[in-house]
Amino acid sequence: MTARPGIVARLVVVVAMAGLLSGCAGAGVGTGAGTGTGSISTDGRVGVVATTTLLADLVAQVGGDHVRVVSLVPKGGEVHTFDPRPSDLVKVDEAQLIVMNGLGLDDWLARMATNVGTRAPVVALGPGLPGATYIAGDDGRPNPHLWMNVAYASAYVSRIEAALTTVDPAHATAYAAAADAYRARLATLDGWVRQRIASIPEGDRAFVSFHDALPYYAAAYGLKVVGVVVPAPGQEPSAGEVASLVAAIRVAGVHAVFSEAQFAPTLAAALASEAGASVVADLYTDALGDPPVDTYEGLIRFDTDRFVEALR
């Protein structure tokens, strides 16, 4: 697919604003996920741009062979500090559907779509989710990491099904069948997580996470987040914040501080050492990785096993 006339001229302006779009420094390369990689050219399939590999996987599960989905943030990348490249802007311009989380996680994509002038609908999966109980983050806004509760990820799937049906009604039956089958798998996954977490003694279910990505997981499955290592990705805690968290860890009897794959474990390890807890590396929350965490289901299973191993 060739970019529309005028896109090159607009890119000159938008590329200059790329750092502002993300709201902070960072680097990354748009990379493929799900049913496609690289270019968004579709050979008859619906071209979908998603923010992250995790969201791209959800789209691919529903869209199957009828979609080609590309993730802007690469495997193992950091969505909070992502800095779009010129090639990402072209993908957004060429897309037929744009899928993001919203709630402050990836609002840079909505601004990018506006500046590029794409004709594609932009679907935010997180805001106003039916049945969701939103948990406030440190900034008072709803925490955006709803997908860590599998029931909310299933609701994301319903929104993806509706969006694909709108842009490609000819394959509505296929999208409905795939979404039904996937929601059934997610219901089984949700039950498996509950069973696994139930094996942890109730008195041992407190933990510290690296950033504020796990409140929905904890609320859904009976864990307790005592605190987070960093207030937000890219912001190191002050000495006073570290001291307060160390004290909270000791009072709560926390056994484990969890770091995440997309962040260096140094700070979490230092905090755990100071507080007399163990550091457990490489949870996955915002992005997929290599097998077995190359799908959303794999991510949830991997993280759940890490919790059980560390806390039981």
Protein Blocks (a to p, Z undefined) as FASTA:
>chain_A
ZZdehklmmmmmmmmmmmmmnopacddddddehjbghjfbfghpacdddfblmlmmmmmm
mnmmmbccddfbaghiafklgccdfklmmmmmmpmbdcdebjolmmmmmmmmmmnopabd
cddfkgopehiacdddfkopacfklmlpmklmmmmmmmmmmmmmmmmmmlmmmmmmmmmm
mmmmmmmmmmmmmmmmmmpcfklmgccdfblcllmmmmmnopacfbdfbfbghiacdfkl
mmmmmmmmmmnopabdcddfkbcfklmmmmmmmnopacdehiafkbccddfklbfklmmm
mmmmmmmmmmZZ
